[in-house]
C-alpha cells in the first residue's frame, strides 16, 4: 500500500479527521459534504486515493471549476504525485490548501479556488504563517503552567475560550485533589467492583460537581482529571451570535481539537476562568487567531506589540472579520445588548 493509501487508512481509523457520528454529516455542510467542524483533507485524501485506483475525478467537481474533465484528471494526477513526494502528508486544512495551491501553480485562478471551495479548504489570502516554538523559560508574570489532556471540540464555546482537563497523575495536580474527591473516587471504584453502578454513578456526579471527571482518556491508572476554564489572554473574539462569531469559534476548534495544550496561566478573570497563553503543538493560539482575523487585540488588558502587529496584518489583508469595513467590536456589542 502506497503512502496515500496508508494515510487514507489512517484517516478511516479515526486518528485524524472524523466525520460526524450521527449517521451523516452535520447541518452546516460544505460542498463536498464536509461540516464546518471537520477537515476537507479527509475528502481530498479519499478522492486522491480513489483516483489512483479508478482514474476518475469526483463527479460534482465540474460544478465548481471551469476546466474540462481531462484537465481535472491532470490536476489529480499531479496532486497524487505531490502527495507521494511529500515527506509527510498534510495534517490540517492549511497544509492541504498549500499542497493544492503549490501543485496547481500556473493554472487558472478560478479553477484553483473552485477546487479549494469543493473541499472546504482555505483560500490563499487566508493562509497565514505563524512562528513555531514555545518559551524555553516561564515569561514574567506566569503564575503556573500545566499540560492538558486532548481537547474536545464541544469544549470550545467561542473564539477566545476553552474548557480543558488535566490529569491528577500530574504531580502539581495530585497534591491539590480535595479529600472528599479522593474519598469519592475510592468509593466509586469499590462500587464498580461490586457492580453497584447506581451508587458509582452518584459518586461520579459528586466528583464532576467538584470540578473533576473520569474517562478513558484521563489516565491509564484511572486517575480523575481536573477541569479548568481558559480565557485566551490578550484577544477578544466576536460573540457567537455576532457576525463572524461562529467562524471565529470554528477557527479555534480546528486549531485545538484533539490536541494536548501547554497553558501558561497569568491570573483569573471575574468569571473564574484562567487567563492564559495557550500553545498547541508548538503554535501560539493567540497568534493564529489574530493573524486569521478571528479576534481583536484586547488592548484594554494587553499591550503586547506583536499582538498589535498581527492584528494589523489581518486588517491590511482583509482576512476574516476584517473583510467587513467596520466590524462591530465584542465589547461594544455586549454593552448595547445589556442595556
N, C-alpha and C positions, 0 to 999 in steps of 0.2 A: 504494500500500500504506500503511495506517494505521500509527500508532505501535506498536500491539500486534503487527501483522503483521511490521513491521520488527524488533521486539525478538525475536519468536519465531524469525525467520530468523537473527538474531544468535546465539541460543542454539544453533540447529541447526548453525551453522558452528563451534561449539565454543569461542567466546571467553569463555563464562561458565561454565555448569554442564554437565558432560558425563555421560551415562550410562556405565556400565562398558563395557569393550571386549571382554568375554569371551563375546559372543553372547547376553547377557541381563543381568540385574542380579545383584548380589552376594547372599550368603546372608541377610544381615540386612535384609530388606525391610520397609518401612513400608507402610501400607495401600494407597497408590497406586503401589506398585512402586518407591518411592524408597529407595535404600540409605542407611545411616547416614552415608555419606561424600559423598552428593550432595544437591543443594538441591531442596526441594519447589517452589521457584519455577519450576523447569523444567516440572513437571507443571501448575502453575497457569497459566502462560503458554500452554501447549498448549491447555488446556481453555477458557480465555477466547477464544483465537483460534478454536477450533472452534465456540464458542457464537456468535461474530459471524457465522459462515458458516451454521450449521445451526439455531441457537436451541435446541440440545439440551444438557442438562446431563449430566454423567457418570452412567452407569447405576448404578454401585456406590455413589454418594453417599448414597442412601437408607439404606444400612446404618449410616451414621454420624450422621445427623441425624434429627429427628423431624417436620419440616415436609414439606408436600406438594411434588410436582414443580413445581407452579405457583409456590409460594413460592421454591423453589430457582432457578427461572428468573429470578425477580425479583432475587435476590441477584446472579446472574451479570451481569444487565443493569446493575445498579448498579456492580459491580466493573469492568466494561468501561468505563463512563463515568468512574469514578475514575481508572483507568489512563490513559485518554486525556487527562484534565485534568492529570495529574502532569507536573511539569517534566522529570523523568526517571524511567524505570521502576525498580522495586526491583531491587537487585543482590545482596541477601542474604536469608536466611530471615527475619531480624529485620525488615527493611524490608517484605517481603511480608506477614508476620504483621500488622504495624502497618496496612498498607493494608487488609487484610481486616477487622481489628477496628474501624478508624475508619469504614469504609464501612458496616458492618453494626451500628453502634452503635444500641442500642434493640431489636435483635432478641433472640430467646431465647438465653440464655447457652449452653444445651446445643447449640443449632444452630451458634453461632459456634465453640465448642470442637470440635464434631464436624467442622466444615469444616476447621479448623486441623489436626486429627488426620488427616483424609483426605489432606492434603498433607504431613504430617510437619513442620508449622510449629510454632514455639514458642507456648505459651500466654501470656496477658497477664502473669501473675505472674513469668514467666522473662525477660521483656524488660527490659533494663536500659539506662539512659542512661550513656554514657561521655563523658568530656571529650575534645575533639579538639585536635590540635596536638602538636608535638614541641618539645623545648628549643631555643631560639634560640642558646644557647651551651652548651658542654660542662659538665655538672654536675661538682661537685667529686668527685674520685676516679676519673673516667673515664680509662683508660689510652690507649685509642684507639677509633675508630669505623670502621665500614665499611657499605657498602650491598651487598645480596646480589642474586643472580640469582633468578628466580621459584622459589618453594618447591614441592617435590614432596610430595604427601600421604604418600608412603611414607617420607619423611624425618622424620616426626613419630612418635617411638616411644611417647610418653606425653603427659601434660598439662603437663609443665614442661620439655620438651627438644625440640630440633630440630637437624637437620643442614643446613647451608646451604653454598652455594658463592659465591665472589667472583671475578669475572673478573680475570685478571692484567693486563688492559689498564688497570686502576686503578693510578694512579701509586704508591701505597703498596705494592701487591702486586707490581708489576713489578720493583721493586728487591730483592724478597725471594725470588724464584724461585731455587732451588738450581741450581748449574751443571749437575749431572747431569740434572735435569729439562729444562733448556734444551737440552742436547745430545740427549737422548732425543726431544724434540719436533721438532728439526730432522731427526734420523734417521728419525723416523716419517713426516714429511712427504715425505722423499725416497723412503722405501719405498713409500708410497702412490702417488707419482708413477710409480714403476717397476712398480706393480701387484703388489708383493710383500706381499700382505696378511697372510701368516703372520708375517713379521717386524714389520710395522706393528702387529699385534695384540699381539705380545710387548712391543714398546716402549710401547704404550699401557698394558699391565698394569704395567709398571715405573713409569710416570707415576702410575697410580692408587695403587700401593703407597706412593708418596711423598706421597700426600695431595692429588693433583690429578686433574683429569678433563677430557675433551674432550666436546663435544656441540654441536649446532646452536644451543643457547640460550646458549652460553658467550660467544661474541663473533663479530661479523661478520668480524673479522680472523682468526679461527681460534685465538685465544689460549686456553690452558688456563685452568681455574678452580681455585682453591684451596678445599679443604674445611675447614670449621670446624664443630665440635660445640658447640652452645649449651645452657647451662643457664639458664633464666629466673631472674633474681635476685629473691630475696625471697619466693618462693612454693614450695609443695611440694604437688604433685597426688597423688591416690591412685595407687598402682601399678596397672598394667593388670589384674592378677589380683584386685585388691581390689574391694569394692563401689564402684560409680560410677567405677572406673578407666577402663573403656572409654569411658564417656560424657565423661569429662574429656579424654581423647585426642581424641575427635571434636570437642569444642568448639574445641580448638586447631587441628585440621585445618581446620575451617570458617573460622577466622579467618585462617590463614596460607597456605592452599593457593593456588598460582598468583601469590602476591604477592611483590614485592621489598621487603625489610625494611631498616630502619635499625637497626643494632645498636650499642649503647654498651657497651663491654667494661670491666668493673671489675677483673677478675682471672681466675684459673684455679682450678678445683677439683681434688681429688685424682685425678680420672679424666681430667684433661687437657682438660676442657671449659671454654670461655669462659663465665664468669659475667657475664650481661649483661642490660640493659634492652632490650626489643625493641619497636619501633614498626612498625605495619603500616598503611599508607595514612593516617598521622596519628593512629592509635589506639594507645594503650598496651596491649600484650598482657596484661601482668600485671593491669591494672585490669579488663579483661574477664573474665579467669579467676577473679578474686576475686569480682566482682560477680555472676557467674553461678553461684557456689557450686561451681566446678570445682577449687578448690585452697584450701589453708590459707595464711595469712600465716606465713612461716617465721621466727618471732620469734627463734629461736636465732642467726640470721645477719643479721637485718634488723629495724630498729626504726622504719621509716617510719610515721608516724602515719596517713597516708592509707591505707596497706595495712590497718591495723587497722580503720579506719573502713569500708572496702569489704567486708572480711570480715564485720564486724558487721551490715552492711546485708543481706548474703545470709543470714546466720543468722536475723535478725529476720523476713525474708520467707520463710524455709524453702525457699530456692531450691537446686537441685542437690543436692549431698551433704548439705546441711543439712535436707533432707526427712526424714532419719533423726534421731532424737532424740539419738543418741550415736554419730556416725560414728567409725570407728577411724582413728587418725592414721597416716600412712605410716611415720613413724619408729618408732612402736610396733610396727607390723605387721612391719617389716623386722627389728627386734631379736628378736621372737618367732620369726620364720621362720628366723633364723640360729642359733638355739640348738641 
